[in-house]
Amino acid sequence: MPPFVKTLFAICRVSNLPTVWMNVLTAALLAQHDAPPAVIALLMIASSASYAGGMALNDYFDREYDARAQPFRPIPAGRIGEEQARRLAAGLLGCGLGLLAFAPEPTSLLPGLALLAAIYAYDRWHKEFAGSVLLMASARTLVFVVTSWATTGAVPPLVLVAGGASFLWTLSVTVVARWEGRRGRPYGFPVIPWMIAAMALLDGFLLAIFVEPGWLFVGLAMMAATRFGQQYVRGD
């Protein structure tokens, strides 16, 4: 794999994308059990672009901190320039939002803008504002809202249940990660990578309850795919 592709994968944390795909799949199926595969694929691509863009933007805003604490990250390591990272983030975020115009409900651009705002606000102020953990959790929940709205023009109660569960789990991941940072040393076990990967399992569990038991195995597969990818591209 070319070095620059590896750098793009690293700054976008692509290893975590299976958890985003599972978020979209869960929201689409809970909102509309027979959601067209092409629509689900479109929303997976849009959400993947938004997630990857948010991660790249996070590295851009954290570049000075990373130079001191995480010099292996792509920008301080000199593998990608600051301006390149900023343009990459802007392009991906713009693509994620723009693709929503092709969804069955183009008005999903409105919750899409809310997702974009949550991503930007978290990336810009998370080092300064402790309450920003709520923004990170909200961004995950908004993936459910955007997907549901894009497919049906509404957000049914079951989608809110799944989005709420994702909010609480994401909040716990962020809090545990911050505690690890304050400890000044990593946990003896890859806690954060496993917690991130388990987001897919949580969705699979919810689909098993509300749609069909077999979806639990899809959640397990997505969790395994995330952990596999994290062996090559850090997801934390």
Buried (B, 14 or more C-beta within 10 A) or exposed (E): EEEEEBBBBBBBBBBBBBBBBBBBBBBBBBBBEEBEEEBBEBBBBBBBBBBBBBBBBBBBBBBEEBEEEBEEBBBBBEBBEEEBBBEBBBBBBBBBBEBBEEBBBEEBBEBBBBBBBBBBBBBBEBEEEEEBBBBBBBBBBBBBBBBBBBBBBEBBEBBBBBBEBBBBBBBEBBBEBBEBEEEEEEEEEBBBBBBBBBBBBBBBBBBBEBBEEEBBEBBBBBBBBBBEBBEEBBBB
